[in-house]
Amino acid sequence: MTPVTPAGTTAAVTPTPAAGPTTEPALAPAPAPASTEREEAERTGARTPEAAELVSGAREHIDVLDARIMALIGERTAVSEQIQRARLGSGGRRVNLAREMEILERYREELGAPGTRLAMLLLELCRGRV
């Protein structure tokens, strides 16, 4: 329990070896030095502490999303390897160009020209690992 001083503020109890407990006024946290705010602004590109906090939080979220995307790419690669093994094991080709064109078109329709480039990179990552 934290005692309340006569002024109505909270105080921390600190035991002393000879005299028993004493009360000392609780100190409010010191304001952050201006250099810390400047460093945060440089790191985030934001101009206010509020914006810097939002940017930092959003970047953490992006990092989580990136980790999920990379995990999904790994999963996609494993599935692609299964498909390639089955196709090669049955005497077929490693790559099915008609299927790759479907994938390219789907990504282009959803994301535009950058989607096509993204799909090409995904296909490259997943193709020919068997």
DSSP file with accessible surface (Angstrom, degrees, kcal/mol):
  #  RESIDUE AA STRUCTURE BP1 BP2  ACC     N-H-->O    O-->H-N    N-H-->O    O-->H-N    TCO  KAPPA ALPHA  PHI   PSI    X-CA   Y-CA   Z-CA
    1    1 A M              0   0  223      0, 0.0    12,-0.1     0, 0.0     0, 0.0   0.000 360.0 360.0 360.0 139.0    0.0    0.0    0.0
    2    2 A T        -     0   0   83     10,-0.1    10,-0.1     8,-0.0     2,-0.0  -0.847 360.0-131.1-100.6 121.1    1.3    3.5   -0.8
    3    3 A P        -     0   0   37      0, 0.0     8,-2.1     0, 0.0     2,-0.5  -0.324  14.2-128.4 -68.5 156.5    0.6    6.1    1.9
    4    4 A V  B     -A   10   0A 102      6,-0.2     6,-0.2     2,-0.0     5,-0.0  -0.898  19.7-135.3-106.6 130.8   -0.9    9.4    1.1
    5    5 A T    >   -     0   0   27      4,-3.2     3,-2.5    -2,-0.5     6,-0.0  -0.344  31.3 -99.5 -78.2 164.6    0.9   12.5    2.4
    6    6 A P  T 3  S+     0   0  146      0, 0.0    -1,-0.1     0, 0.0    -2,-0.0   0.830 124.2  60.4 -55.8 -28.4   -1.0   15.4    4.0
    7    7 A A  T 3  S-     0   0   89      2,-0.1     3,-0.1     1,-0.1    -2,-0.0   0.541 120.3-110.0 -77.3  -5.4   -0.9   17.3    0.7
    8    8 A G  S <  S+     0   0   55     -3,-2.5     2,-0.2     1,-0.3    -1,-0.1   0.497  78.5 124.8  91.1   4.5   -2.9   14.4   -0.9
    9    9 A T        -     0   0   76      1,-0.1    -4,-3.2    -5,-0.0    -1,-0.3  -0.618  64.5-107.9 -94.8 156.7    0.0   13.1   -3.0
   10   10 A T  B     -A    4   0A  77     -6,-0.2    16,-1.8    -2,-0.2     2,-0.3  -0.481  33.6-163.3 -80.4 154.7    1.2    9.6   -2.9
   11   11 A A  E     -B   25   0B   1     -8,-2.1     2,-0.3    14,-0.2    12,-0.0  -0.982  17.0-122.8-137.7 149.1    4.5    8.7   -1.3
   12   12 A A  E     -B   24   0B  51     12,-1.7    12,-1.6    -2,-0.3     2,-0.5  -0.707  24.3-128.1 -90.3 142.1    6.8    5.7   -1.4
   13   13 A V  E     -B   23   0B  74     -2,-0.3    10,-0.2    10,-0.2    -1,-0.0  -0.815  26.1-175.2 -91.8 126.4    7.7    3.9    1.9
   14   14 A T  E     -B   22   0B  52      8,-2.2     8,-1.7    -2,-0.5     2,-0.1  -0.973  18.5-137.8-124.0 114.2   11.4    3.5    2.3
   15   15 A P  E     -B   21   0B 105      0, 0.0     3,-0.1     0, 0.0    -2,-0.0  -0.479  15.4-159.2 -70.3 141.9   12.6    1.5    5.3
   16   16 A T  E  >  -B   20   0B  47      4,-0.7     4,-1.2    -2,-0.1    -2,-0.0  -0.949  21.4-125.5-117.9 146.2   15.6    2.9    7.2
   17   17 A P  T  4 S+     0   0  143      0, 0.0    -1,-0.1     0, 0.0     0, 0.0   0.898 101.1  24.6 -60.1 -41.7   17.8    0.7    9.4
   18   18 A A  T  4 S+     0   0  105      2,-0.1     0, 0.0     1,-0.1     0, 0.0   0.893 128.1  34.7 -95.6 -41.7   17.6    2.8   12.6
   19   19 A A  T  4 S-     0   0   84      1,-0.3    -1,-0.1     3,-0.0     0, 0.0   0.487  97.9-126.0 -99.7  -3.0   14.4    4.9   12.5
   20   20 A G  E  <  -B   16   0B  25     -4,-1.2    -4,-0.7     2,-0.0    -1,-0.3  -0.427  61.2  -8.3  88.0-165.5   12.0    2.6   10.7
   21   21 A P  E     -B   15   0B 100      0, 0.0     2,-0.3     0, 0.0    -8,-0.1  -0.313  60.8-172.7 -72.1 146.6   10.0    3.5    7.7
   22   22 A T  E     -B   14   0B  55     -8,-1.7    -8,-2.2   -10,-0.0     2,-0.4  -0.911  18.9-126.3-128.2 159.9    9.9    7.1    6.3
   23   23 A T  E     -B   13   0B  86     -2,-0.3   -10,-0.2   -10,-0.2   -12,-0.0  -0.905  20.9-173.9-111.4 139.6    7.8    8.6    3.6
   24   24 A E  E     -B   12   0B 101    -12,-1.6   -12,-1.7    -2,-0.4     3,-0.1  -0.981  36.2-100.5-126.1 139.9    9.3   10.5    0.7
   25   25 A P  E     -B   11   0B  93      0, 0.0   -14,-0.2     0, 0.0     2,-0.2  -0.332  42.1-112.1 -59.2 137.3    7.2   12.3   -1.9
   26   26 A A        -     0   0   55    -16,-1.8     2,-0.4     1,-0.0   -16,-0.1  -0.518  30.9-133.6 -70.2 139.1    6.8   10.3   -5.1
   27   27 A L        -     0   0  163     -2,-0.2     3,-0.1    -3,-0.1    -1,-0.0  -0.797  10.7-127.4 -97.4 137.2    8.6   11.8   -8.1
   28   28 A A        -     0   0   88     -2,-0.4    -1,-0.0     1,-0.1     0, 0.0  -0.507  42.4 -90.0 -74.1 149.0    6.9   12.2  -11.4
   29   29 A P        -     0   0  125      0, 0.0    -1,-0.1     0, 0.0     3,-0.1  -0.346  47.0-107.6 -60.8 143.0    8.9   10.8  -14.3
   30   30 A A        -     0   0   88      1,-0.1    -3,-0.0    -3,-0.1     0, 0.0  -0.426  39.0-102.1 -68.9 143.2   11.3   13.3  -15.9
   31   31 A P        -     0   0  117      0, 0.0    -1,-0.1     0, 0.0     3,-0.1  -0.348  45.0 -95.5 -64.5 149.2   10.2   14.6  -19.3
   32   32 A A        -     0   0   57      1,-0.1     5,-0.0    -3,-0.1     0, 0.0  -0.405  45.2-107.1 -65.1 137.7   12.1   13.1  -22.2
   33   33 A P    >>  -     0   0   78      0, 0.0     4,-1.3     0, 0.0     3,-0.8  -0.314  24.6-116.2 -64.3 152.6   15.0   15.2  -23.3
   34   34 A A  H 3> S+     0   0   58      1,-0.2     4,-2.4     2,-0.2     5,-0.2   0.833 113.5  63.4 -59.4 -32.3   14.6   17.1  -26.6
   35   35 A S  H 3> S+     0   0   49      1,-0.2     4,-2.7     2,-0.2    -1,-0.2   0.881  99.6  53.7 -64.1 -34.0   17.4   15.0  -28.1
   36   36 A T  H <> S+     0   0   60     -3,-0.8     4,-2.6     2,-0.2    -1,-0.2   0.925 109.1  48.2 -65.0 -42.5   15.4   11.8  -27.7
   37   37 A E  H  X S+     0   0  100     -4,-1.3     4,-2.5     2,-0.2    -2,-0.2   0.903 111.9  49.9 -63.2 -39.5   12.5   13.4  -29.5
   38   38 A R  H  X S+     0   0  150     -4,-2.4     4,-2.5     2,-0.2    -2,-0.2   0.921 110.7  49.3 -64.0 -43.6   14.8   14.5  -32.3
   39   39 A E  H  X S+     0   0  120     -4,-2.7     4,-2.5     2,-0.2    -2,-0.2   0.915 112.0  48.5 -61.7 -42.9   16.3   11.0  -32.5
   40   40 A E  H  X S+     0   0   57     -4,-2.6     4,-2.6     2,-0.2     6,-0.4   0.908 110.6  51.0 -64.2 -40.3   12.8    9.5  -32.7
   41   41 A A  H  X S+     0   0   25     -4,-2.5     4,-2.7     1,-0.2     5,-0.2   0.917 112.1  46.8 -63.3 -41.9   11.8   12.1  -35.4
   42   42 A E  H  < S+     0   0  157     -4,-2.5    -2,-0.2     2,-0.2    -1,-0.2   0.909 114.1  48.2 -65.6 -40.4   14.9   11.2  -37.4
   43   43 A R  H  < S+     0   0  134     -4,-2.5    -2,-0.2    -5,-0.2    -1,-0.2   0.895 126.1  26.5 -67.5 -39.9   14.3    7.5  -37.0
   44   44 A T  H  < S-     0   0   10     -4,-2.6    -2,-0.2    -5,-0.2    -1,-0.2   0.669  96.3-127.7 -97.8 -22.0   10.6    7.7  -38.0
   45   45 A G     <  +     0   0   53     -4,-2.7    -3,-0.2    -5,-0.3     2,-0.1   0.481  65.3 134.5  83.5   2.6   10.6   10.7  -40.2
   46   46 A A        -     0   0   10     -6,-0.4    -1,-0.3    -5,-0.2    -2,-0.2  -0.482  51.2-150.5 -84.7 158.3    7.7   12.1  -38.1
   47   47 A R  S    S+     0   0  220     -2,-0.1    -1,-0.1    -3,-0.1    -6,-0.1   0.523  77.1  46.2-105.1 -11.3    7.6   15.7  -36.9
   48   48 A T  S  > S-     0   0   66      1,-0.1     4,-2.7    -7,-0.1     5,-0.2  -0.945  81.2-119.4-129.5 156.5    5.6   15.2  -33.7
   49   49 A P  H  > S+     0   0   67      0, 0.0     4,-2.4     0, 0.0     5,-0.2   0.886 115.6  53.3 -59.6 -37.5    5.9   12.7  -30.8
   50   50 A E  H  > S+     0   0  137      2,-0.2     4,-2.2     1,-0.2     5,-0.1   0.930 111.3  44.5 -62.9 -46.0    2.3   11.5  -31.5
   51   51 A A  H  > S+     0   0   37      2,-0.2     4,-3.0     1,-0.2     5,-0.2   0.898 111.6  53.6 -65.8 -39.6    3.2   10.9  -35.2
   52   52 A A  H  X S+     0   0    3     -4,-2.7     4,-2.7     2,-0.2    -2,-0.2   0.911 109.1  49.3 -61.8 -40.2    6.4    9.2  -34.2
   53   53 A E  H  X S+     0   0  147     -4,-2.4     4,-2.4     2,-0.2    -2,-0.2   0.930 112.2  47.8 -64.9 -43.6    4.5    6.9  -31.9
   54   54 A L  H  X S+     0   0  127     -4,-2.2     4,-2.7     2,-0.2     5,-0.2   0.939 112.8  48.5 -62.2 -45.3    2.0    6.0  -34.6
   55   55 A V  H  X S+     0   0   38     -4,-3.0     4,-2.7     1,-0.2     5,-0.2   0.929 111.2  50.3 -61.5 -44.4    4.8    5.4  -37.2
   56   56 A S  H  X S+     0   0   16     -4,-2.7     4,-2.0     1,-0.2    -1,-0.2   0.933 112.9  46.0 -61.0 -45.2    6.7    3.2  -34.7
   57   57 A G  H  X S+     0   0   37     -4,-2.4     4,-2.0     1,-0.2    -1,-0.2   0.913 113.0  49.4 -64.3 -42.4    3.6    1.1  -34.0
   58   58 A A  H  X S+     0   0   46     -4,-2.7     4,-2.5     1,-0.2    -2,-0.2   0.892 108.9  53.1 -65.7 -36.9    2.7    0.8  -37.7
   59   59 A R  H  X S+     0   0  107     -4,-2.7     4,-2.4     2,-0.2    -1,-0.2   0.896 106.6  52.5 -65.5 -38.0    6.2   -0.3  -38.5
   60   60 A E  H  X S+     0   0  134     -4,-2.0     4,-1.9     2,-0.2    -1,-0.2   0.916 109.4  50.1 -61.5 -40.8    6.0   -3.0  -35.9
   61   61 A H  H  X S+     0   0  112     -4,-2.0     4,-2.6     1,-0.2    -2,-0.2   0.918 109.0  51.3 -63.4 -42.9    2.8   -4.2  -37.5
   62   62 A I  H  X S+     0   0   89     -4,-2.5     4,-3.1     1,-0.2    -1,-0.2   0.905 106.7  54.5 -61.0 -40.0    4.5   -4.2  -40.9
   63   63 A D  H  X S+     0   0  105     -4,-2.4     4,-2.0     2,-0.2    -1,-0.2   0.908 109.2  48.0 -60.5 -39.7    7.3   -6.3  -39.5
   64   64 A V  H  X S+     0   0   83     -4,-1.9     4,-2.1     2,-0.2    -2,-0.2   0.931 112.5  48.6 -65.7 -44.9    4.7   -8.8  -38.3
   65   65 A L  H  X S+     0   0   62     -4,-2.6     4,-2.7     1,-0.2    -2,-0.2   0.914 109.6  52.4 -61.3 -42.7    3.0   -8.9  -41.7
   66   66 A D  H  X S+     0   0   69     -4,-3.1     4,-2.7     1,-0.2    -1,-0.2   0.903 107.9  51.5 -60.6 -40.8    6.4   -9.3  -43.4
   67   67 A A  H  X S+     0   0   59     -4,-2.0     4,-2.2     1,-0.2    -1,-0.2   0.917 111.2  47.9 -62.8 -40.5    7.2  -12.3  -41.2
   68   68 A R  H  X S+     0   0  155     -4,-2.1     4,-2.5     2,-0.2    -2,-0.2   0.908 110.7  51.3 -65.6 -41.4    3.8  -13.8  -42.1
   69   69 A I  H  X S+     0   0   90     -4,-2.7     4,-2.5     2,-0.2    -2,-0.2   0.934 110.4  48.7 -61.3 -44.9    4.4  -13.1  -45.8
   70   70 A M  H  X S+     0   0  126     -4,-2.7     4,-2.3     1,-0.2    -1,-0.2   0.900 110.7  50.8 -64.3 -37.8    7.8  -14.8  -45.7
   71   71 A A  H  X S+     0   0   65     -4,-2.2     4,-2.3     1,-0.2    -1,-0.2   0.917 110.3  49.8 -64.4 -40.7    6.2  -17.8  -43.9
   72   72 A L  H  X S+     0   0  106     -4,-2.5     4,-3.0     2,-0.2    -2,-0.2   0.883 108.3  52.8 -65.2 -37.3    3.6  -18.1  -46.6
   73   73 A I  H  X S+     0   0   47     -4,-2.5     4,-2.6     2,-0.2    -1,-0.2   0.925 109.0  50.1 -64.1 -41.8    6.2  -17.9  -49.3
   74   74 A G  H  X S+     0   0   43     -4,-2.3     4,-2.0     2,-0.2    -2,-0.2   0.919 112.2  47.2 -60.6 -42.2    8.0  -20.8  -47.6
   75   75 A E  H  X S+     0   0  126     -4,-2.3     4,-2.2     2,-0.2    -2,-0.2   0.923 111.3  51.2 -65.3 -41.5    4.7  -22.7  -47.5
   76   76 A R  H  X S+     0   0   67     -4,-3.0     4,-2.7     1,-0.2    -2,-0.2   0.903 108.4  52.3 -62.2 -40.7    4.0  -21.9  -51.1
   77   77 A T  H  X S+     0   0   19     -4,-2.6     4,-2.4     2,-0.2    -1,-0.2   0.921 108.3  50.5 -61.8 -42.2    7.5  -23.2  -52.1
   78   78 A A  H  X S+     0   0   47     -4,-2.0     4,-1.8     2,-0.2    -2,-0.2   0.917 112.0  46.9 -63.8 -41.7    6.9  -26.5  -50.3
   79   79 A V  H  X S+     0   0   69     -4,-2.2     4,-2.2     2,-0.2    -1,-0.2   0.922 110.7  52.8 -66.4 -41.3    3.5  -27.0  -52.0
   80   80 A S  H  X S+     0   0   23     -4,-2.7     4,-2.8     1,-0.2    -2,-0.2   0.901 106.5  53.2 -60.9 -40.0    5.1  -26.1  -55.4
   81   81 A E  H  X S+     0   0   54     -4,-2.4     4,-2.7     2,-0.2    -1,-0.2   0.903 107.2  51.9 -61.9 -39.6    7.8  -28.7  -54.7
   82   82 A Q  H  X S+     0   0  132     -4,-1.8     4,-2.3     2,-0.2    -2,-0.2   0.928 111.0  47.6 -61.6 -43.9    5.1  -31.4  -54.1
   83   83 A I  H  X S+     0   0   83     -4,-2.2     4,-2.8     2,-0.2    -2,-0.2   0.934 112.2  49.0 -62.8 -46.1    3.5  -30.4  -57.4
   84   84 A Q  H  X S+     0   0    3     -4,-2.8     4,-3.1     1,-0.2     5,-0.3   0.913 110.8  50.3 -62.0 -42.7    6.8  -30.6  -59.3
   85   85 A R  H  X S+     0   0  146     -4,-2.7     4,-2.8     1,-0.2    -1,-0.2   0.922 112.2  47.2 -61.8 -43.7    7.7  -34.0  -57.8
   86   86 A A  H  X S+     0   0   68     -4,-2.3     4,-1.2    -5,-0.2     6,-0.2   0.926 114.7  46.3 -64.0 -43.7    4.3  -35.4  -58.8
   87   87 A R  H  <>S+     0   0   65     -4,-2.8     5,-3.0     2,-0.2     3,-0.4   0.942 116.5  43.4 -65.2 -47.7    4.6  -34.0  -62.3
   88   88 A L  H ><5S+     0   0   66     -4,-3.1     3,-1.8     1,-0.2    -2,-0.2   0.902 110.8  56.1 -65.5 -38.6    8.1  -35.1  -62.8
   89   89 A G  H 3<5S+     0   0   72     -4,-2.8    -1,-0.2    -5,-0.3    -2,-0.2   0.768 107.2  49.8 -64.6 -23.6    7.4  -38.5  -61.3
   90   90 A S  T 3<5S-     0   0   96     -4,-1.2    -1,-0.3    -3,-0.4    -2,-0.2   0.312 126.8 -99.0 -96.5   7.5    4.6  -39.0  -63.8
   91   91 A G  T < 5S+     0   0   73     -3,-1.8    -3,-0.2     1,-0.2    -2,-0.1   0.516  83.6 127.0  90.2   5.9    6.8  -38.1  -66.7
   92   92 A G      < -     0   0   33     -5,-3.0    -1,-0.2    -6,-0.2     2,-0.2  -0.160  63.6 -83.9 -86.6-174.6    5.6  -34.6  -67.0
   93   93 A R        -     0   0  196      2,-0.1    -1,-0.1     1,-0.1    -3,-0.1  -0.553  26.5-124.7 -89.5 157.8    7.5  -31.3  -67.1
   94   94 A R  S    S+     0   0   84     -2,-0.2     2,-0.4    -7,-0.1    34,-0.2   0.876  96.3  44.4 -66.0 -39.4    8.7  -29.4  -64.1
   95   95 A V        -     0   0   38     32,-0.1     2,-0.7    -8,-0.1    -2,-0.1  -0.893  64.0-157.0-115.4 139.0    6.9  -26.2  -65.2
   96   96 A N     >  -     0   0   73     -2,-0.4     4,-2.1     1,-0.2     3,-0.2  -0.912   9.2-168.4-112.0 101.3    3.4  -25.8  -66.5
   97   97 A L  H  > S+     0   0  114     -2,-0.7     4,-2.4     1,-0.2     5,-0.2   0.851  84.3  57.2 -63.3 -34.3    3.5  -22.5  -68.5
   98   98 A A  H  > S+     0   0   64      1,-0.2     4,-1.7     2,-0.2    -1,-0.2   0.928 108.9  46.9 -62.8 -41.6   -0.3  -22.3  -68.9
   99   99 A R  H  > S+     0   0  108     -3,-0.2     4,-2.1     1,-0.2    -2,-0.2   0.915 110.1  52.7 -65.6 -41.1   -0.6  -22.4  -65.1
  100  100 A E  H  X S+     0   0   27     -4,-2.1     4,-2.7     1,-0.2    -2,-0.2   0.900 106.4  53.5 -63.1 -36.5    2.1  -19.8  -64.6
  101  101 A M  H  X S+     0   0  123     -4,-2.4     4,-2.5     1,-0.2    -1,-0.2   0.893 106.6  52.8 -65.3 -37.6    0.2  -17.5  -67.1
  102  102 A E  H  X S+     0   0  109     -4,-1.7     4,-2.4     2,-0.2    -1,-0.2   0.919 110.7  47.3 -60.8 -43.9   -3.0  -17.9  -65.0
  103  103 A I  H  X S+     0   0    8     -4,-2.1     4,-2.4     2,-0.2     5,-0.2   0.933 111.4  50.3 -64.4 -45.6   -1.0  -16.9  -61.9
  104  104 A L  H  X S+     0   0   24     -4,-2.7     4,-2.4     1,-0.2    -2,-0.2   0.921 111.9  48.2 -58.7 -44.1    0.5  -13.9  -63.6
  105  105 A E  H  X S+     0   0   79     -4,-2.5     4,-2.8     2,-0.2     5,-0.2   0.913 109.7  51.9 -64.9 -42.4   -2.9  -12.7  -64.8
  106  106 A R  H  X S+     0   0  118     -4,-2.4     4,-1.9     1,-0.2    -2,-0.2   0.933 112.6  45.1 -61.4 -44.0   -4.5  -13.1  -61.4
  107  107 A Y  H  X S+     0   0   55     -4,-2.4     4,-2.9     2,-0.2     5,-0.3   0.895 113.1  51.1 -67.3 -38.0   -1.7  -11.0  -59.8
  108  108 A R  H  X S+     0   0  109     -4,-2.4     4,-2.5     7,-0.3    -2,-0.2   0.930 110.0  49.5 -65.3 -43.1   -1.9   -8.4  -62.6
  109  109 A E  H  < S+     0   0  132     -4,-2.8    -1,-0.2     1,-0.2    -2,-0.2   0.892 118.9  38.4 -62.6 -39.2   -5.7   -8.1  -62.2
  110  110 A E  H  < S+     0   0  157     -4,-1.9    -2,-0.2    -5,-0.2    -1,-0.2   0.882 135.1  16.3 -79.3 -39.3   -5.4   -7.6  -58.4
  111  111 A L  H  < S-     0   0   91     -4,-2.9     4,-0.3     1,-0.3    -3,-0.2   0.392  95.0-131.0-121.0  -0.4   -2.3   -5.5  -58.2
  112  112 A G    >X  -     0   0   30     -4,-2.5     4,-1.2    -5,-0.3     3,-1.0  -0.329  66.7 -23.8  78.3-162.5   -1.6   -4.0  -61.6
  113  113 A A  H 3> S+     0   0   59      1,-0.3     4,-1.8     2,-0.2     3,-0.5   0.875 137.9  56.1 -56.0 -40.9    1.8   -4.1  -63.3
  114  114 A P  H 3> S+     0   0   75      0, 0.0     4,-2.5     0, 0.0    -1,-0.3   0.859 101.7  59.8 -61.2 -29.2    3.7   -4.4  -60.0
  115  115 A G  H <> S+     0   0    0     -3,-1.0     4,-2.8    -4,-0.3    -7,-0.3   0.881 101.7  52.5 -63.4 -38.0    1.5   -7.5  -59.3
  116  116 A T  H  X S+     0   0   42     -4,-1.2     4,-2.4    -3,-0.5    -1,-0.2   0.934 110.6  47.1 -62.7 -44.2    2.9   -9.2  -62.5
  117  117 A R  H  X S+     0   0  152     -4,-1.8     4,-2.1     2,-0.2    -2,-0.2   0.908 111.9  50.7 -64.3 -40.0    6.5   -8.5  -61.3
  118  118 A L  H  X S+     0   0   80     -4,-2.5     4,-2.5     1,-0.2    -2,-0.2   0.932 110.1  49.5 -62.9 -43.7    5.6   -9.8  -57.9
  119  119 A A  H  X S+     0   0    0     -4,-2.8     4,-3.0     1,-0.2     5,-0.2   0.902 108.2  53.8 -62.6 -40.1    4.1  -13.0  -59.4
  120  120 A M  H  X S+     0   0   84     -4,-2.4     4,-2.4     1,-0.2    -1,-0.2   0.911 109.5  48.4 -60.1 -42.6    7.2  -13.5  -61.5
  121  121 A L  H  X S+     0   0  100     -4,-2.1     4,-2.5     2,-0.2    -2,-0.2   0.914 111.8  49.1 -64.5 -42.3    9.4  -13.3  -58.4
  122  122 A L  H  X S+     0   0   15     -4,-2.5     4,-1.8     2,-0.2    -2,-0.2   0.930 111.7  48.7 -62.5 -45.0    7.2  -15.8  -56.6
  123  123 A L  H  X S+     0   0    8     -4,-3.0     4,-1.7     1,-0.2    -1,-0.2   0.907 111.3  50.7 -61.7 -41.2    7.3  -18.2  -59.5
  124  124 A E  H  < S+     0   0  130     -4,-2.4    -1,-0.2     1,-0.2    -2,-0.2   0.908 109.9  50.0 -61.4 -43.5   11.1  -17.8  -59.7
  125  125 A L  H  < S+     0   0   73     -4,-2.5    -1,-0.2     1,-0.2    -2,-0.2   0.842 120.0  36.3 -62.6 -33.1   11.4  -18.6  -56.0
  126  126 A C  H >< S+     0   0    2     -4,-1.8     3,-0.5    -5,-0.2     2,-0.3   0.581  97.5  96.1 -99.2 -12.0    9.2  -21.7  -56.2
  127  127 A R  T 3< S+     0   0   86     -4,-1.7   -32,-0.1     1,-0.2   -46,-0.1  -0.590  88.3   2.4 -87.9 139.3   10.2  -23.0  -59.6
  128  128 A G  T 3  S+     0   0   38     -2,-0.3    -1,-0.2   -34,-0.2    -2,-0.1   0.728  78.1 127.3  71.4  26.2   12.8  -25.7  -60.2
  129  129 A R    <         0   0  130     -3,-0.5    -1,-0.1   -52,-0.1    -2,-0.1   0.552 360.0 360.0 -89.3  -9.3   13.8  -26.6  -56.6
  130  130 A V              0   0   50    -36,-0.0   -36,-0.0   -49,-0.0   -48,-0.0  -0.643 360.0 360.0 -85.7 360.0   13.2  -30.3  -57.2
